[in-house]
Amino acid sequence: ISPTPFSLGASIDYLFMVIIGGAESLWGAPLGALLVTVLRDQFNDWIPRLTGRAGDFEALVFGLVVIVLLQRAPGGLLPLLRRALARHRPAAVEAAGTDDTIAPPDDDDGNRPEPGAELLSLEGVTHYFGGLAANQNVSFTVRAAEIVALIGPNGAGKTTLFNIVSGVLTPTRGSVRLFGQPAAHLPARRIARMGVARTFQHVKLLPGRSVLENVALGAHQAGRAGFLRAMLRLDRAEEARLLKEARAQAERAGLGAVLDKPAGDLPLGQQRIVEIARALCLRPRLLLLDEPAAGLRLPEKTRLAALLRQVRADGIGVLLVEHDMDFVMRLADRVVVMDFGQKIAEGAPEAVQRDPAVLEAY
């Protein structure tokens, strides 16, 4: 095998091809290879004609073109083309998605649990990290059409409890029941399919992808196309339905004006709303929100509270961790208070605010 195609100069060319086309997609490299090859041939033909002399001017011009491209489109040309096409896509997506919106996972008839039905039950949940008891004998329930707030000082064990409910961690002791079924040892993907969605204390998005694509990640849990169909692009009709669902949930959350922007370009408050829209796209029966109001301004918190009230009216149960007590007390139906891994109080917001143990913890 000749080493010539893998020389330093050729390697730089290959790097340019990927940078120019865009590394976000497999199609970026072929696009970049086409442009580099065509542009180099054109420069070789036209620059000597324009300057009237031979020389390696094409390298200089090509280098300047690459510098300008890196300044104006650091992600490459393919993402630019996709965003330009996305601006003209909404009508086409609406037309393609003529079927009914997708049903929630494992709930094909679209029925929600009756208000008051038990969605989540924790009994004596305990979890140790080595010798540290992050949760100790925690018990409470969450019911349909109810917002339960889980509050407590930093380090109280709230996020650990979220990770146990969502299948990220397995409790050391105790039982977790979801929708009447044992769930303490189920993997996170199974729990998501049952109809449990969550957001994260630290935002977890794909920053280079658009808001619409990030929201659509939740809808893909309800997709049926396998790997082979997706690879051969035989899933276009399903993809249109999923994008229609994602668009509806994003607009419901007030993200309609930023659907085509990269999620990483949004302020933190809007990124949190993107996470909530993504979670709602799974059509959950139980929604876990880890500090959803953190970083939001007052008008954004007001809109978030209105959205969560609508979610509750739809029959979805909500368990949220939050440090903004005004937000919690105005929104929650019931409050569970933790301190040093233990539950120290539970009840209506007004009663919890007067509880001596809660006052001492805060």
C-alpha positions as CSV (number, residue, x, y, z in Angstrom):
1,I,0.0,0.0,0.0
2,S,1.5,3.3,-1.0
3,P,1.8,5.8,1.9
4,T,1.4,8.8,-0.4
5,P,-2.3,9.3,0.1
6,F,-1.6,9.6,3.9
7,S,1.1,12.3,3.8
8,L,0.9,15.3,6.0
9,G,-0.5,17.5,3.2
10,A,-3.2,14.9,2.4
11,S,-4.1,14.6,6.1
12,I,-4.6,18.3,6.3
13,D,-6.8,18.1,3.2
14,Y,-8.9,15.4,4.9
15,L,-9.2,17.5,8.0
16,F,-10.4,20.5,5.9
17,M,-13.0,18.3,4.2
18,V,-14.5,17.4,7.6
19,I,-14.3,20.9,9.0
20,I,-15.9,22.5,5.9
21,G,-18.7,19.9,5.5
22,G,-19.4,19.6,9.2
23,A,-18.6,16.9,11.7
24,E,-22.1,16.7,13.1
25,S,-23.3,14.3,10.4
26,L,-21.8,11.5,8.3
27,W,-22.9,13.5,5.2
28,G,-20.6,16.4,6.2
29,A,-17.4,14.7,5.2
30,P,-18.6,13.8,1.6
31,L,-20.0,17.3,1.2
32,G,-16.7,18.7,2.3
33,A,-14.7,16.4,0.1
34,L,-16.8,17.5,-2.9
35,L,-16.3,21.2,-2.2
36,V,-12.6,20.9,-1.5
37,T,-11.9,19.0,-4.7
38,V,-14.1,21.3,-6.9
39,L,-12.8,24.5,-5.4
40,R,-9.2,23.5,-5.7
41,D,-9.6,22.6,-9.4
42,Q,-11.4,25.9,-10.0
43,F,-8.7,27.9,-8.1
44,N,-6.0,26.1,-10.2
45,D,-7.8,27.1,-13.4
46,W,-8.9,30.7,-12.7
47,I,-6.3,32.2,-10.4
48,P,-3.4,32.0,-13.1
49,R,-5.8,33.5,-15.6
50,L,-6.7,36.4,-13.3
51,T,-3.2,37.1,-12.1
52,G,-1.4,36.4,-15.4
53,R,1.3,34.4,-13.7
54,A,1.8,30.9,-12.3
55,G,2.3,30.3,-8.6
56,D,0.8,28.6,-5.6
57,F,-1.8,31.4,-5.1
58,E,-4.6,28.8,-4.8
59,A,-3.2,27.7,-1.4
60,L,-3.4,31.3,-0.2
61,V,-7.0,31.8,-1.5
62,F,-8.1,28.5,-0.2
63,G,-6.7,29.2,3.2
64,L,-8.5,32.5,3.4
65,V,-11.8,30.8,2.4
66,V,-11.3,28.3,5.2
67,I,-10.6,31.0,7.8
68,V,-13.7,33.0,6.8
69,L,-15.7,29.7,7.0
70,L,-14.4,28.9,10.5
71,Q,-15.4,32.4,11.6
72,R,-18.9,32.4,10.1
73,A,-19.8,28.7,10.3
74,P,-17.6,26.9,12.8
75,G,-19.8,23.9,12.7
76,G,-19.5,23.5,8.9
77,L,-21.7,24.1,6.0
78,L,-24.1,21.2,6.4
79,P,-25.6,22.5,9.7
80,L,-26.2,25.8,8.0
81,L,-28.0,24.2,5.1
82,R,-30.1,22.1,7.5
83,R,-31.1,25.2,9.5
84,A,-32.0,27.1,6.3
85,L,-34.2,24.2,5.2
86,A,-35.8,23.9,8.7
87,R,-37.2,27.4,8.3
88,H,-39.3,26.2,5.4
89,R,-40.2,22.8,6.9
90,P,-43.1,23.5,9.3
91,A,-45.8,23.3,6.7
92,A,-44.4,20.2,5.2
93,V,-44.1,18.5,8.6
94,E,-47.7,19.4,9.4
95,A,-48.9,18.0,6.1
96,A,-46.9,14.8,6.6
97,G,-48.1,14.2,10.1
98,T,-51.7,13.7,9.3
99,D,-52.0,10.7,11.6
100,D,-53.1,11.2,15.2
101,T,-50.4,12.2,17.6
102,I,-48.5,9.3,19.1
103,A,-50.0,7.7,22.2
104,P,-48.0,7.4,25.5
105,P,-45.8,4.4,26.0
106,D,-47.6,1.3,27.0
107,D,-50.8,3.3,26.9
108,D,-51.9,3.0,23.3
109,D,-55.6,4.0,23.9
110,G,-54.4,7.3,25.4
111,N,-56.2,6.7,28.7
112,R,-54.7,8.4,31.7
113,P,-54.9,7.1,35.3
114,E,-57.9,8.3,37.2
115,P,-57.2,11.4,39.4
116,G,-55.9,10.1,42.7
117,A,-54.7,6.8,41.4
118,E,-51.3,5.8,42.9
119,L,-48.4,6.3,40.4
120,L,-45.4,6.0,42.7
121,S,-45.0,4.4,46.1
122,L,-41.7,4.5,48.1
123,E,-41.6,2.3,51.2
124,G,-38.5,2.4,53.5
125,V,-36.2,3.3,50.6
126,T,-32.5,3.4,51.8
127,H,-29.4,4.0,49.8
128,Y,-25.8,3.9,50.9
129,F,-22.7,5.3,49.1
130,G,-20.1,3.4,51.0
131,G,-20.7,4.3,54.7
132,L,-22.8,7.4,53.8
133,A,-26.6,7.0,54.0
134,A,-27.9,9.3,51.3
135,N,-31.5,8.1,51.9
136,Q,-32.7,6.5,55.1
137,N,-36.1,4.8,55.3
138,V,-37.9,7.2,53.0
139,S,-41.6,6.6,52.3
140,F,-44.3,8.6,50.4
141,T,-46.6,8.3,47.4
142,V,-47.4,10.4,44.3
143,R,-50.8,10.2,42.8
144,A,-52.3,11.1,39.4
145,A,-53.2,14.8,38.9
146,E,-51.1,15.8,41.8
147,I,-48.0,17.9,42.2
148,V,-45.7,16.8,45.1
149,A,-42.7,18.9,46.0
150,L,-39.6,17.3,47.4
151,I,-37.7,19.9,49.3
152,G,-34.8,20.1,51.8
153,P,-31.4,21.8,52.3
154,N,-28.5,21.0,50.0
155,G,-27.2,17.4,50.5
156,A,-30.5,16.2,51.9
157,G,-30.6,13.3,49.4
158,K,-33.3,14.6,47.0
159,T,-31.4,13.9,43.7
160,T,-30.3,10.5,44.9
161,L,-34.0,9.7,45.5
162,F,-34.8,10.9,41.9
163,N,-32.1,8.6,40.6
164,I,-33.6,5.7,42.4
165,V,-37.1,6.3,41.1
166,S,-35.8,6.8,37.5
167,G,-33.7,3.6,37.5
168,V,-30.3,5.2,37.6
169,L,-29.6,3.8,41.0
170,T,-30.8,0.7,42.8
171,P,-31.9,1.1,46.5
172,T,-29.9,-0.7,49.1
173,R,-33.1,-1.5,50.9
174,G,-36.8,-0.8,50.5
175,S,-39.3,-1.0,47.7
176,V,-40.2,1.2,44.7
177,R,-43.5,0.6,43.0
178,L,-44.5,2.4,39.7
179,F,-48.1,2.1,38.5
180,G,-48.6,-0.8,40.9
181,Q,-45.5,-2.8,39.7
182,P,-42.2,-3.4,41.5
183,A,-39.6,-1.2,39.9
184,A,-36.6,-1.1,42.3
185,H,-34.4,-3.2,40.0
186,L,-35.6,-2.1,36.5
187,P,-33.2,-0.3,34.2
188,A,-33.8,3.3,33.3
189,R,-34.9,2.5,29.8
190,R,-37.7,0.2,31.0
191,I,-38.9,2.8,33.5
192,A,-39.0,5.4,30.8
193,R,-41.1,3.0,28.6
194,M,-43.5,2.6,31.5
195,G,-44.2,6.3,31.3
196,V,-41.8,8.1,33.6
197,A,-39.9,11.1,32.3
198,R,-37.4,13.4,34.1
199,T,-35.3,16.5,33.8
200,F,-31.9,16.9,35.5
201,Q,-30.3,19.2,38.1
202,H,-27.6,20.1,35.6
203,V,-29.0,20.6,32.1
204,K,-28.4,17.6,29.8
205,L,-29.0,18.6,26.1
206,L,-27.2,18.1,22.8
207,P,-25.9,21.7,22.5
208,G,-25.1,21.5,18.7
209,R,-28.6,20.2,17.8
210,S,-31.7,22.4,17.3
211,V,-34.3,22.9,20.0
212,L,-36.8,20.8,18.0
213,E,-34.3,17.9,17.6
214,N,-33.6,17.9,21.4
215,V,-37.3,17.9,22.2
216,A,-37.9,15.1,19.7
217,L,-35.6,12.8,21.6
218,G,-38.4,12.3,24.1
219,A,-40.9,11.4,21.3
220,H,-38.5,8.7,19.9
221,Q,-39.2,6.5,22.9
222,A,-42.6,5.9,21.3
223,G,-41.2,5.2,17.9
224,R,-41.4,1.7,16.4
225,A,-38.8,1.9,13.6
226,G,-35.7,-0.3,14.2
227,F,-32.1,0.4,13.4
228,L,-32.2,-1.0,9.8
229,R,-35.3,1.0,8.8
230,A,-33.8,4.2,10.3
231,M,-30.5,3.6,8.5
232,L,-32.3,3.1,5.1
233,R,-34.6,6.1,5.8
234,L,-37.7,4.0,5.6
235,D,-39.0,5.7,8.8
236,R,-39.9,9.0,7.2
237,A,-43.6,8.9,8.0
238,E,-43.0,8.0,11.6
239,E,-40.3,10.7,11.8
240,A,-42.8,13.2,10.6
241,R,-45.3,12.2,13.3
242,L,-42.5,12.4,16.0
243,L,-41.4,15.8,14.8
244,K,-45.0,17.0,14.8
245,E,-45.4,15.8,18.4
246,A,-42.1,17.5,19.4
247,R,-43.2,20.8,17.7
248,A,-46.6,20.7,19.6
249,Q,-44.9,20.1,23.0
250,A,-42.2,22.8,22.3
251,E,-44.9,25.3,21.4
252,R,-46.9,24.4,24.4
253,A,-43.9,25.2,26.5
254,G,-43.4,28.5,24.8
255,L,-40.4,27.6,22.6
256,G,-42.0,28.2,19.3
257,A,-39.8,31.1,18.4
258,V,-36.5,29.2,19.0
259,L,-37.2,25.8,17.5
260,D,-34.5,26.0,14.9
261,K,-31.8,27.5,17.1
262,P,-29.0,25.3,18.6
263,A,-30.0,24.4,22.1
264,G,-26.6,25.4,23.4
265,D,-27.2,29.0,22.2
266,L,-30.1,29.5,24.6
267,P,-29.9,31.0,28.0
268,L,-29.9,28.5,30.9
269,G,-33.6,29.3,31.8
270,Q,-34.8,28.4,28.3
271,Q,-32.6,25.3,28.2
272,R,-34.4,24.0,31.3
273,I,-37.7,24.6,29.5
274,V,-36.4,22.5,26.6
275,E,-35.7,19.7,29.0
276,I,-39.3,19.9,30.3
277,A,-40.7,19.9,26.7
278,R,-38.5,16.8,25.9
279,A,-39.8,15.0,29.0
280,L,-43.4,15.9,28.0
281,C,-42.8,14.5,24.6
282,L,-42.5,11.0,26.1
283,R,-46.2,11.4,27.1
284,P,-45.4,10.4,30.7
285,R,-47.8,9.4,33.4
286,L,-45.3,10.5,36.0
287,L,-43.0,13.5,35.5
288,L,-39.9,14.1,37.7
289,L,-38.5,17.6,37.6
290,D,-35.1,18.3,39.3
291,E,-34.9,22.1,40.1
292,P,-36.9,23.2,37.0
293,A,-37.1,26.8,38.1
294,A,-33.4,27.3,38.7
295,G,-32.1,30.1,36.6
296,L,-35.5,31.3,35.5
297,R,-36.7,34.9,35.8
298,L,-40.0,35.7,37.4
299,P,-42.0,35.8,34.1
300,E,-40.5,32.5,33.1
301,K,-41.4,31.0,36.5
302,T,-44.9,32.2,36.1
303,R,-45.2,30.5,32.7
304,L,-43.6,27.4,34.0
305,A,-46.1,27.2,36.9
306,A,-49.0,27.6,34.4
307,L,-47.6,24.8,32.3
308,L,-47.3,22.5,35.3
309,R,-50.8,23.2,36.3
310,Q,-51.9,22.3,32.8
311,V,-49.9,19.1,33.1
312,R,-51.6,18.3,36.4
313,A,-55.0,19.0,34.8
314,D,-54.1,16.4,32.1
315,G,-53.9,13.8,34.8
316,I,-50.1,13.5,35.0
317,G,-48.5,13.2,38.4
318,V,-45.5,15.5,39.1
319,L,-42.7,15.1,41.6
320,L,-40.4,18.1,41.7
321,V,-37.3,19.1,43.6
322,E,-37.0,22.9,44.0
323,H,-35.3,25.4,46.3
324,D,-37.5,28.4,45.4
325,M,-40.0,28.2,48.3
326,D,-42.4,30.8,46.9
327,F,-42.7,28.8,43.7
328,V,-43.2,25.5,45.6
329,M,-45.7,26.7,48.1
330,R,-47.9,28.3,45.5
331,L,-47.8,25.3,43.2
332,A,-47.6,22.1,45.2
333,D,-50.5,20.1,46.5
334,R,-48.3,18.3,49.0
335,V,-44.8,18.8,50.2
336,V,-42.3,16.2,51.4
337,V,-39.3,17.6,53.4
338,M,-36.0,15.8,53.7
339,D,-32.9,16.5,55.8
340,F,-29.7,14.4,56.0
341,G,-31.3,11.7,53.9
342,Q,-34.4,11.3,56.1
343,K,-38.0,12.4,55.6
344,I,-38.8,14.9,58.4
345,A,-42.2,16.2,57.4
346,E,-45.0,15.7,54.8
347,G,-48.3,17.5,54.3
348,A,-50.0,20.5,52.8
349,P,-47.8,23.5,52.1
350,E,-49.3,25.6,54.9
351,A,-48.8,22.8,57.5
352,V,-45.3,22.1,56.4
353,Q,-44.3,25.7,56.7
354,R,-45.3,25.7,60.4
355,D,-43.6,22.3,61.2
356,P,-40.9,22.8,63.9
357,A,-38.6,20.2,62.3
358,V,-38.8,22.0,59.0
359,L,-38.1,25.4,60.5
360,E,-35.1,24.0,62.3
361,A,-33.7,22.3,59.1
362,Y,-34.0,25.6,57.2
